[in-house]
Amino acid sequence: MPSPDEHSTPRTSAVEHRFQTLADALAVGILTADVDGAVVYVNPAGRELLWRSAEDILGAGWLTTVHPDDRDAVASTVASVLDSGTPDRADFRIDVAGYTRWVRARFNPIDAAAGGGWVGIFDDVTADRATSEELLRRAAHDPLTGLPNRTLLQDRLDQAIARSRRAQTPLAVFFLDLNAFKPVNDRLGHKAGDAVLREVGDRIRSTMRTEDTAARLGGDEFVVVTERTERDVAEQVAQRLEEVIARPFEVAGEVVRMRTSIGVAWTPTPRVGAAALVDLADQAMYRAKRAGETIAFAPET
């Protein structure tokens, strides 16, 4: 780790000396660059944040601390600040001691009368990013099973339909409803019912490819979307879903068996939207349930 007493190039003017004295005392990282964008000063907090010595940061070296995937965007932001004289900011990643740290840098141009260049204020925003990402994840996922919720399903299915139409490939939507779940939930309690739903979610996930989507709509209703799925493959997927859910569950000290009714909306190329496909699969599921069958297909669209 860089030593706190490392310093950059010497300062001669009283103004520069006062600036450096103040910057050295700040808890945020401070970098200053000349008119060519080369860093000429970094304070101790900046060295610690970027996890480099002053020698490694000066000049263009500070950009090597930026994650390769973010480096071009950050360099472009800095170049824009120098060219336009307008402040800007960039969020980027750096790898520090085996983990990823998020940094927010705010770049402000230095007036030409003062020599030009820029001064950057660098903050560690790793915790803020993690919190924001977690809030976004929670907003789009079912808290019980961890599966996408209705909102994320809509987005995923919209994208799947668009890809299917462009490539002229088949698509299948499966609507699953657990049979006799309420009696199990009432008899064994809500904790046991929640355990069953979590296990159902895990079992559904186990049948899927990475590009497939499974979602919980609420209660004991689930939806699965598979792309590039021929009709015979859709039948196999439905049978596999039925089989994995039919395996015994051990909950609250008892062995219970769940059955499911599955409606399938299969289309060689979607001509209706996401809501209509889910509705067709839902209607097919109810036909299967009324007929005492496990699986029913909706008419092709």
C-alpha positions as CSV (number, residue, x, y, z in Angstrom):
1,M,0.0,0.0,0.0
2,P,1.4,3.5,-0.8
3,S,3.1,5.3,2.0
4,P,1.2,8.4,3.2
5,D,4.3,10.6,2.9
6,E,4.9,10.0,-0.8
7,H,4.5,13.2,-2.8
8,S,4.2,14.3,-6.4
9,T,6.1,17.1,-8.2
10,P,7.2,20.0,-6.0
11,R,5.0,23.1,-5.6
12,T,6.5,26.5,-5.8
13,S,3.7,29.1,-5.5
14,A,2.0,30.0,-2.2
15,V,-1.4,29.3,-3.8
16,E,-0.3,25.8,-5.0
17,H,1.2,25.1,-1.6
18,R,-2.1,26.1,0.2
19,F,-4.1,23.9,-2.2
20,Q,-1.8,20.9,-1.6
21,T,-1.9,21.4,2.1
22,L,-5.8,21.4,2.0
23,A,-6.0,18.5,-0.4
24,D,-3.6,16.4,1.6
25,A,-6.0,16.7,4.6
26,L,-9.1,15.7,2.7
27,A,-10.7,12.3,3.0
28,V,-11.6,12.2,-0.7
29,G,-9.2,11.5,-3.5
30,I,-7.9,14.6,-5.3
31,L,-6.1,14.5,-8.7
32,T,-5.0,17.4,-10.7
33,A,-3.9,17.3,-14.4
34,D,-2.1,19.7,-16.7
35,V,-3.4,21.1,-20.0
36,D,-2.4,17.8,-21.7
37,G,-4.4,15.7,-19.2
38,A,-1.3,14.3,-17.5
39,V,-1.8,14.0,-13.7
40,V,0.7,16.2,-11.8
41,Y,-0.6,15.7,-8.3
42,V,-2.5,13.1,-6.2
43,N,-3.3,13.5,-2.5
44,P,-2.8,10.6,0.0
45,A,-6.6,9.7,0.0
46,G,-6.3,9.4,-3.8
47,R,-3.3,7.1,-3.6
48,E,-5.1,5.0,-1.0
49,L,-8.4,4.9,-3.0
50,L,-6.6,3.9,-6.3
51,W,-4.3,1.6,-4.4
52,R,-1.2,2.9,-6.2
53,S,1.9,4.9,-5.4
54,A,2.2,8.5,-6.6
55,E,4.7,7.4,-9.2
56,D,2.2,4.9,-10.6
57,I,-0.6,7.5,-10.8
58,L,1.2,10.5,-12.2
59,G,1.0,11.2,-15.9
60,A,-1.3,8.8,-17.7
61,G,-0.7,6.0,-15.1
62,W,-3.9,6.7,-13.2
63,L,-5.9,5.4,-16.1
64,T,-4.3,2.0,-15.7
65,T,-6.0,1.6,-12.4
66,V,-9.4,1.8,-14.2
67,H,-11.0,-1.5,-15.1
68,P,-10.3,-2.3,-18.8
69,D,-14.0,-2.4,-19.6
70,D,-14.5,1.2,-18.2
71,R,-11.2,2.7,-19.4
72,D,-12.2,4.0,-22.8
73,A,-15.3,5.7,-21.4
74,V,-13.4,7.4,-18.6
75,A,-10.7,8.6,-21.0
76,S,-13.4,10.0,-23.3
77,T,-15.0,11.8,-20.4
78,V,-11.6,13.4,-19.4
79,A,-10.9,14.4,-23.0
80,S,-14.3,16.0,-23.2
81,V,-13.7,18.1,-20.1
82,L,-10.4,19.3,-21.5
83,D,-11.9,20.1,-24.9
84,S,-15.2,21.7,-23.8
85,G,-14.2,23.2,-20.5
86,T,-17.4,21.7,-19.0
87,P,-17.4,19.7,-15.8
88,D,-18.4,16.0,-16.1
89,R,-18.3,12.8,-14.1
90,A,-17.6,9.1,-14.6
91,D,-18.2,6.0,-12.5
92,F,-15.7,3.2,-13.0
93,R,-14.4,0.1,-11.4
94,I,-11.0,-0.7,-10.0
95,D,-9.7,-4.1,-8.7
96,V,-8.3,-3.8,-5.2
97,A,-6.8,-6.7,-3.3
98,G,-9.1,-9.2,-5.0
99,Y,-12.3,-7.3,-4.9
100,T,-14.0,-4.7,-7.1
101,R,-14.3,-1.2,-5.9
102,W,-16.5,1.4,-7.6
103,V,-15.2,5.0,-7.9
104,R,-17.1,8.1,-8.8
105,A,-14.9,10.8,-10.3
106,R,-16.0,14.4,-10.8
107,F,-13.8,16.3,-13.2
108,N,-13.7,20.1,-13.3
109,P,-11.8,22.1,-15.8
110,I,-9.0,24.5,-14.6
111,D,-9.2,28.0,-16.2
112,A,-6.6,28.6,-18.8
113,A,-5.4,31.6,-16.9
114,A,-4.5,29.2,-14.1
115,G,-2.6,26.9,-16.5
116,G,-5.5,24.8,-17.7
117,G,-6.1,21.1,-17.1
118,W,-8.5,19.6,-14.7
119,V,-9.0,18.7,-11.1
120,G,-10.8,15.5,-10.1
121,I,-12.6,14.6,-6.9
122,F,-12.6,10.8,-6.5
123,D,-15.1,9.0,-4.1
124,D,-15.5,5.4,-3.1
125,V,-19.2,4.6,-4.0
126,T,-18.9,0.8,-3.7
127,A,-21.5,0.6,-0.9
128,D,-23.9,3.0,-2.7
129,R,-23.7,1.0,-5.9
130,A,-24.3,-2.3,-4.0
131,T,-27.3,-0.8,-2.3
132,S,-28.8,0.5,-5.5
133,E,-28.2,-2.7,-7.4
134,E,-29.8,-4.7,-4.5
135,L,-32.8,-2.4,-4.5
136,L,-33.2,-2.8,-8.3
137,R,-32.9,-6.6,-7.9
138,R,-35.5,-6.7,-5.2
139,A,-37.9,-4.5,-7.3
140,A,-37.7,-7.0,-10.2
141,H,-37.7,-10.3,-8.3
142,D,-40.0,-12.3,-6.1
143,P,-38.7,-12.0,-2.5
144,L,-39.7,-15.6,-1.6
145,T,-38.3,-17.6,-4.5
146,G,-35.8,-15.2,-6.0
147,L,-37.4,-15.6,-9.4
148,P,-38.2,-12.7,-11.7
149,N,-41.6,-11.1,-10.8
150,R,-44.4,-10.1,-13.1
151,T,-42.7,-6.8,-14.1
152,L,-39.4,-8.4,-15.1
153,L,-41.2,-11.2,-16.8
154,Q,-43.0,-8.7,-19.0
155,D,-39.6,-7.1,-20.0
156,R,-38.0,-10.5,-20.6
157,L,-40.9,-11.8,-22.7
158,D,-41.1,-8.6,-24.7
159,Q,-37.4,-9.1,-25.6
160,A,-37.9,-12.8,-26.4
161,I,-40.8,-12.0,-28.7
162,A,-38.7,-9.4,-30.5
163,R,-35.8,-11.8,-31.0
164,S,-38.2,-14.5,-32.1
165,R,-39.8,-12.2,-34.7
166,R,-36.4,-11.1,-36.1
167,A,-35.0,-14.6,-36.4
168,Q,-38.3,-16.3,-37.3
169,T,-37.8,-18.8,-34.5
170,P,-40.4,-20.6,-32.3
171,L,-41.3,-19.5,-28.7
172,A,-43.1,-21.2,-25.9
173,V,-44.7,-19.8,-22.8
174,F,-45.7,-22.2,-19.9
175,F,-48.2,-21.3,-17.3
176,L,-48.0,-23.5,-14.1
177,D,-50.5,-23.6,-11.3
178,L,-50.0,-25.9,-8.3
179,N,-53.0,-28.2,-7.5
180,A,-54.2,-28.6,-3.9
181,F,-51.5,-26.1,-2.6
182,K,-54.0,-24.3,-0.4
183,P,-54.9,-27.4,1.7
184,V,-51.2,-28.1,2.3
185,N,-50.6,-24.4,3.2
186,D,-53.6,-24.4,5.6
187,R,-52.8,-27.7,7.2
188,L,-49.1,-27.3,7.7
189,G,-48.9,-23.6,8.0
190,H,-47.6,-20.7,5.9
191,K,-43.9,-21.4,6.7
192,A,-44.3,-24.9,5.2
193,G,-46.2,-23.4,2.3
194,D,-43.4,-20.9,1.7
195,A,-40.9,-23.8,1.8
196,V,-42.9,-25.6,-0.8
197,L,-43.0,-22.6,-3.1
198,R,-39.2,-22.0,-2.7
199,E,-38.6,-25.6,-3.6
200,V,-40.9,-25.4,-6.6
201,G,-38.9,-22.3,-7.8
202,D,-35.6,-24.2,-7.4
203,R,-37.0,-27.2,-9.3
204,I,-38.3,-25.1,-12.1
205,R,-34.9,-23.4,-12.3
206,S,-33.2,-26.9,-12.5
207,T,-35.1,-27.7,-15.8
208,M,-34.0,-24.4,-17.6
209,R,-31.3,-23.4,-19.9
210,T,-29.4,-20.2,-19.0
211,E,-31.3,-18.2,-21.6
212,D,-34.7,-19.3,-20.4
213,T,-36.8,-17.3,-18.0
214,A,-38.9,-18.5,-15.1
215,A,-41.0,-16.1,-13.0
216,R,-43.4,-16.3,-10.1
217,L,-46.6,-14.3,-10.7
218,G,-47.8,-14.7,-7.2
219,G,-49.4,-17.3,-5.0
220,D,-48.8,-20.7,-6.6
221,E,-48.6,-19.5,-10.2
222,F,-45.4,-19.6,-12.2
223,V,-44.5,-18.8,-15.8
224,V,-41.6,-20.2,-17.9
225,V,-40.5,-18.7,-21.3
226,T,-38.3,-20.7,-23.6
227,E,-36.9,-19.4,-26.9
228,R,-36.0,-21.4,-30.1
229,T,-38.3,-24.2,-28.9
230,E,-39.9,-26.5,-31.4
231,R,-43.3,-27.9,-30.6
232,D,-42.0,-31.4,-29.7
233,V,-39.4,-29.8,-27.4
234,A,-42.1,-27.7,-25.7
235,E,-44.0,-30.9,-24.9
236,Q,-40.8,-32.4,-23.4
237,V,-40.2,-29.3,-21.3
238,A,-43.8,-29.4,-20.0
239,Q,-43.4,-33.0,-19.1
240,R,-40.1,-32.4,-17.3
241,L,-41.7,-29.5,-15.4
242,E,-44.5,-31.8,-14.3
243,E,-42.1,-34.6,-13.3
244,V,-39.8,-32.5,-11.2
245,I,-42.7,-30.8,-9.3
246,A,-44.4,-34.2,-8.7
247,R,-41.4,-35.5,-6.7
248,P,-42.1,-35.7,-2.9
249,F,-41.5,-32.7,-0.7
250,E,-40.3,-33.0,2.9
251,V,-41.8,-30.1,4.9
252,A,-42.7,-29.6,8.5
253,G,-41.8,-33.2,9.2
254,E,-44.1,-34.6,6.6
255,V,-43.8,-35.8,3.0
256,V,-46.2,-34.1,0.6
257,R,-46.7,-34.5,-3.1
258,M,-47.7,-31.6,-5.3
259,R,-49.2,-31.8,-8.7
260,T,-49.4,-29.0,-11.3
261,S,-51.5,-28.1,-14.2
262,I,-49.5,-26.6,-17.1
263,G,-50.8,-24.5,-20.0
264,V,-48.5,-24.0,-23.0
265,A,-48.8,-21.2,-25.6
266,W,-46.5,-22.3,-28.4
267,T,-46.0,-20.3,-31.6
268,P,-43.7,-20.7,-34.6
269,T,-43.4,-16.9,-34.7
270,P,-45.2,-14.7,-32.2
271,R,-47.9,-12.5,-33.8
272,V,-49.3,-11.3,-30.5
273,G,-47.7,-9.6,-27.5
274,A,-46.5,-10.7,-24.2
275,A,-49.7,-10.3,-22.2
276,A,-51.7,-12.2,-24.9
277,L,-49.3,-15.1,-24.9
278,V,-49.4,-15.4,-21.1
279,D,-53.2,-15.2,-21.2
280,L,-53.3,-18.0,-23.8
281,A,-51.1,-20.2,-21.6
282,D,-53.3,-19.3,-18.6
283,Q,-56.4,-20.4,-20.5
284,A,-54.8,-23.6,-21.6
285,M,-53.8,-24.3,-18.0
286,Y,-57.4,-24.0,-16.9
287,R,-58.6,-26.3,-19.6
288,A,-56.1,-28.9,-18.4
289,K,-57.3,-28.4,-14.8
290,R,-60.9,-28.8,-15.7
291,A,-60.2,-31.9,-17.8
292,G,-58.2,-33.5,-15.0
293,E,-55.1,-33.4,-17.2
294,T,-51.6,-32.2,-16.5
295,I,-50.7,-30.4,-19.7
296,A,-52.8,-28.6,-22.4
297,F,-51.6,-26.5,-25.4
298,A,-53.3,-23.3,-26.5
299,P,-54.2,-22.9,-30.2
300,E,-51.2,-21.7,-32.2
301,T,-51.1,-18.0,-32.9
